[in-house]
């Protein structure tokens, strides 16, 4: 079999396994929908619209031309803040994991950032940057940065120093030891942290847009709140959740699968645990 056909077969097999694994997540969402329906039966439409009404309202919103622009605007702000927070937090956490002095210097700063409520950062960002996209991006950075920092710090700090010493004894330089010994272990912590950080990015971006009335999904949510349109509020909330799930399962999870192929290398037919 030619190499190109083997590569296509491997890609098709990976895609099949990935899509099949989505059934577990879909089951969890269906259980959540059942609990939502039960709460609707208990409290009624005025407090909590049922899932079907919410989905129908979301379908109606999808036909409006402004919704796509709002999702794009919020997504750009959330993902920009996430990428900056992931880059800065990962670099700082990696340095702190290798250097105890850097850890003692950085950890109190990160703890201080983590201790300030996101709503306080949003208010400060609105004062500093005004009701613009900059306030949402800045708030996302300060909310998501400690998560990436903690993941990188734990990943480097818990590395197997015996393997590192063995690689050094065989003449491996610092960069090669980091690539072959530390990085595979570090990635397992980073992807877990990034999954939390990207969900936080969407939530905080929408919150900043709502309080600043700066467009995006948060701006649409502010209008729905002003009109007391509960089904639309729920529909926009579901939309934010879908965007966060899509960012995780369509972006981060495939990257994790590609970066951590060793996890399934020894399993028959590549079946995950």
N, C-alpha and C positions, 0 to 999 in steps of 0.2 A: 504494500500500500504506500503510495507517495506520501512524503512528509506533509504536504498541504492538506491531504485528506485526513491524515491522522490528527492534525491540529484541529481541523473542523469537527472531527468526531469527538475529540476531547472537549471542545467548546460546547458542542451540543449536549454531551453528557453532563457537563457542569451546569448548563442552563436548566436541564431537566431536573437535576437534583435540587437546584436552587428554587425553582418554581414549586416542586413537590413539598419542600420544607415550609412553604408559606401556609400550608393547611393548618399547622399548629397555631400560627398567629391568627389566622382567620377564625379558628374555633374560639380563641380567647376574645376576639372582638364580638363574635356572636353571643357569647355569654354576657359580655358587657351590655350589648343591645337588649338582651332579655331582662337584665336588671333595670335598665333604663325604662323599658316598657312597663315593668312592674311598678316603678316609681311614678310613672305617668298615670297608671290606673289608680294609684293611691292619692295623688295630689291634683290631678286634672290638668287641662290644657293651659290654664292661666299661669300656673307655676312651672310646669315642665311639659312642653309639647312631646308627642310620641315620636319615635325614630322615623316612621314613615313620613309623617308631616314634615319633619326636619329635612329629610332627604329630598322631598318634593320641593320644598322651599329652596334648597341648595341647587336643585336642577333649574328652577326658575331664575335664580341669580346667575347661573352659568350662561344663560342666554343673553344677559345684559353685557354690553361692550366694555363697561368699566371694570368688571370683575377681574378680567385677565390682567389689565394694567395694575390693579391693586395688588394682586398676588405677585406679579413680577416686581413691583416696588418693594413690598415687604420682604420677598425672598432675597432681593439684592442686598438689602440692609442686614437681614439676619445672617446670610452666608458671608458677607464681607466681614461683619463683626466676628463670626465664628472662625473664619480663616485667620484673622489677625490674632484672636485670642488663642487659637490652637498653636499658631506659630510661635508667638511670644511665650505662652505658658509652657509649651513643650521644651523650648530651648532653655528657659530658666529652670524648669524642673530637672532637666538632664544635667545641667551644670551643678545644681544643688545636690543631686544624687552623687556626683563624683567628688564634690568639695564640701567638707563639713563647714568650713568658714563661710562659703556662699550660702549654705543652708541656714546657718544662724542669721545671716544678713537678710535673706529673702523671705523666710517663712513668716516672721512677724508682719511683714508688709502684706503678704498674701492673705494671712489671717485677718488683718484689718480690712482688706478689700472684701473678703468673704463675709465679715461680720456686719458690714453696712447693708441695710435692706435695699433691694433693687429699686423700691419706690423712691428712696432718698437719692440714689444715683440718677434716676429719671428726672427728678425735680432739679437737681444740680445741672444735669446735661441740658435741660430746657433753658436754664438761666445762662449757661455758658454758650450754647450753640443756637439757641432759639428753637422755634417749632419747625425744624428741618430734619432731613435724614441723618445729619451728623449726630443729633442727640440719640437717635435709636441705635446707631452703630456704636457710639461710645458706651452706651449702657450695656449693650450686648457684650462688648469686650470685657468690661469690668465684671460682668456676671459669669461669663464662661471661662475667663482666664484662670481662676483658682482651680477649676475642675481639671483642666489640662495640666496645670502645674503639679497637682497632687498625683495624677496618673503617671506622669513622667518621673517624678521623684520616687514613687514606690517601685516603678519598673527598674530604674537604675540601682536603687538601694538594695533591692532583693535579688540582684543578679548573682549567678553562681561564680564566686570569686576563684574557686578551684579551677573551673574551666578557663577562666581568664589567665590564671597563672600558668596553666598547661600550654595555652596558645602562645604566651610570652616565651615559655621555655623552648618552643619549636620555632621561634624567630618571628612570630607575627607582630607587626607594628601596631601602634594604637588604633589607627583607622580600620585595619583589618580585624582587630579584636572587637572593635565596636560593631562592625558590620556583621561578623559571623557569630559572635558570642552574645553580645549585649542586645543588639537590635531585635532579634527574634523574640527574646524574652520581654523586651520593652514594648513591642507592638501589642502584645496581649493586654497590657495595662492601658495603652494609649487608646485603642479602639473602644474599650469599655468606657473610658473617660470621654472620648469624643462623641459617643452615642448620647450620653447625658448632656454634653455641652451643646450639641446641635438642637436638641429638644428645648433646652433653656434659651437658646438664641431665638427661636421662633416665638416663644412665649414672651420674652422680654421685649423683643422688637414690636410685637403687637401692643403690648402694654404701653410702651413709649409713644407709639403712634396714637393710641386712644387718648392718653392724657394730653398730648401735644396737639391733637387733631391735625396731624401732618400727613394725611392721606394713607394709602395702603389699606390693608385689611383692618388695622386699628381704627382708621378714619371711618370706614364703613360700619364698624362695630359701634363707634360713637354716635353715628347718625341713627342706627337701629335702636340704640339705648334711648336717645332723645325722643324717638317716636314710640317708644315702649312696644316695639315689635319683637315679641319674645321668640317666635319661630325663626325670624331672621337672625337674631342673636345666637340662637342655638346652631343654625346653619353655618354661620361664620365661624363659630367655635369648632364645629366639626371640620370645616375647611382647614383651619389652622392645624388641627390634629393630623389630618390627612397629609398636609404639607410636611409636617415634622416626620411622620412615618415614611413618606416618600424619600425624604432626604437621607434617612437612616438606611432603609432597605434597598433603595435604588442607587445610592452613592457609597455610603460607608461599608455596607455589608459586602458588596462585590469587591471593593478594595481589600477588605479583610480576607475574603476568600482567596484573592490573588496573592496576598502577602503571606498568608499562613497555609500554604499548600501542604506543609509538613504535617499538619494535624491529621489529614486524611490519608497520608502516604502509606501507612501501615495497616489500614482498615480494609477489609474485603469489599470490593466494588465501590470503595470511597464512601461508604455509608457512615454518616456522622453518629456520634453517640447521642 
